[in-house]
């Protein structure tokens, strides 16, 4: 049963400016090493960073509260299956938060253009 939905949209140009302004500090604060490696390997990294940031924000919106104590953006990682479909990998701390709320399955949809990146998260119990 669907119990929560989260959506977020990020301006790719703004993400590009943020990446340039804050250099590695922003990347290291908000993205896992695997995400940084993946995004940096792309010809337009800002699009990929933007859509991953949107996914993390959409997940927290689905939680229906502010960020849980002791949990941050790197506690969520966007990963791809062998077929290329995206999903979210949660840290142990975040898995505990979800379990306490009765949340069992997370579905993720990502899309981006040159200008916008959007993510939708659906959570089931």
N, C-alpha and C positions, 0 to 999 in steps of 0.2 A: 504494500500500500504506500502511495506517495504521501510523505509527511512534510516535505519542505522543498522549496525551489529557490534558487538564487541566480541572479543574472548580473553581469557587469560588462561595461563597455569602456575601452581605453583608446584615446587618441594616439595613433602611432607617431605622429610628429612630436607630440609632447613627450612620449617615451624616448624618442630619439634625442631630444634636447636634454632630458634627465640623464640619460646614459652618458652623454658628452660632458655635462656639467659636473656630475659626481663621479665620473670615471668608474673605477672598480668598486668603490665603496657601496654604491647602490646595488650593483650586481651581487656582491657578497652578502649584503644584508637581506635581500629578498629572494635570492635564487640559490638552489643547491648547485654543487659543482657539476653535476650531470646536466642540469638545465643550462648552466653557463656555457658548458662545452658544446651542447647541441645548438643553442641560439647563435653562438659566435661562429659556428661553422657555416651558417647560412649567408647567402648573398645580401639579404636585408634583415640583419639581426633584430632591429627594433620591432618589426612585425611579430617576431617569435617571442621576444621578451614581453611585448604588450599583451599578447593573447594568454601567455602563462600568468602574468600578473592579474589579468581579468579572471582567470580560472580560480586563482587563490582567493580573490575578493568575492567571487560568486559563491564559493564554498562557505566562507564566513558569513555571508548574508543568509545562506540556507540554515546556518546554525541558529539564526534568530537572536543573536546577542553580540556584544562586543567580543573582541579577541579574548579567548580564555586565558586565565593567568598562566604565565610561563610558556605560552605557545606563540609562535611567530610564523612569518611567511615561509621560512625554510622547513617548517613542519609539514608542509604540503608540497608534493613534487608532481609535476605533470610528466607522465611517462607514456610511451606508445607501445602498443602491442606489435607483434611481428607483422600484422596486417596493416599497421599504421594508425589504428584507432586510439584516441587518447583516453587516458584514465588518470585517476589521482591516487598517489601513494601517500599514506598518512604516517606520521611519526607515531611511536607508541603512546606518547602523551595525548595526541589528538585522537587516536583510536579509542582511548579511554573516555574522552569527552563524548564521542559519538556513541559509544556503547551505553553510557549512562543515560543518554537521551533516547535509547532504543533504536538508534539509526544503524541500519545494517548494510545497505547497498547504496553506492554513489554512482550516478551516471553523469557523464561530461560530454558536452558538445562545444567545439571551438570553431571559430571562423574569423578570418581577417582579410582585409583589403589593404591597399597601400595607405589608406587613411584611418581605418578603424579596426579594432580587434574586439571580439565579443565572445563571452563564455556563458554557458548555461549549465547549472548543476541541479540535478534532481536527486533527492534523497528519499530512500524507502526504509520502511521498518519491517 
